[in-house]
Amino acid sequence: MLRGERVRIFDARLSHEQRSAAPGAVVGVGDAIDVALAGGVLHAQRLQRHGGKKLSAPEFAAETGIKPGSVFEYGLPPEK
């Protein structure tokens, strides 16, 4: 989830590089959105907001304003 909204991640790869950021923290935005994990970094190349279309990482970043330091939360949004 990002800011309480469910996000799906597609076309991602995992690297085992270590970053000094908490799991879920965005550590880079470019051709991919890089998210710190407990054991590495997830490089997400396409993402989709709930009810939206799949976007490339740069398009998703422009639409959502995501940047290094943003944080993906774990869990599901509360039901409405």
C-alpha positions in Angstrom: 0.0 0.0 0.0 1.1 3.5 -0.7 -0.6 6.3 1.3 -3.4 3.9 2.2 -4.1 2.9 -1.4 -3.4 -0.7 -2.7 -0.7 -0.9 -5.3 0.1 -3.9 -7.5 3.7 -4.4 -8.7 4.5 -6.0 -12.0 7.8 -6.7 -13.9 9.9 -6.6 -10.8 13.3 -8.1 -10.0 15.0 -8.7 -6.7 18.6 -7.8 -6.0 20.5 -8.8 -2.8 22.2 -5.4 -2.5 22.0 -4.0 1.0 20.6 -0.5 1.7 20.5 1.3 5.0 16.7 2.0 4.8 13.8 0.4 6.5 11.8 -2.2 4.6 9.2 -0.6 2.4 11.2 2.6 1.9 11.7 3.9 -1.6 15.4 4.2 -2.2 15.4 5.1 -5.8 13.2 6.3 -8.7 14.2 6.0 -12.3 13.6 3.3 -14.9 12.4 1.3 -11.9 11.1 2.2 -8.4 13.5 0.7 -6.0 12.1 -0.4 -2.6 14.2 -1.6 0.3 13.4 -5.1 1.6 14.8 -6.9 4.7 17.1 -8.9 2.4 17.7 -6.7 -0.6 16.0 -4.3 -3.0 12.9 -4.8 -5.2 13.2 -3.1 -8.5 9.6 -2.5 -9.8 9.3 -1.6 -13.4 5.5 -1.4 -13.7 2.9 -0.6 -11.0 -0.8 -0.2 -10.8 -2.9 1.8 -8.5 -6.2 0.3 -7.3 -8.7 0.6 -10.2 -6.0 2.1 -12.5 -4.0 0.9 -15.4 -0.5 -0.5 -15.3 2.1 2.3 -15.6 5.8 2.3 -16.1 7.8 3.3 -13.1 8.5 6.8 -14.4 4.8 7.3 -15.2 3.7 6.0 -11.8 6.2 8.3 -10.0 4.9 11.3 -11.9 1.3 10.4 -11.2 1.7 9.7 -7.5 4.6 12.0 -6.6 6.5 9.0 -5.2 10.2 9.8 -4.5 13.1 8.4 -2.4 12.0 8.4 1.2 8.3 7.6 0.4 7.2 4.4 2.2 5.1 1.4 1.1 3.1 0.1 4.0 2.3 -3.5 4.6 -1.2 -4.8 4.8 -4.6 -4.2 3.2 -6.6 -0.9 3.3 -9.6 -0.9 5.6 -12.8 -2.0 3.9 -15.2 0.8 3.0 
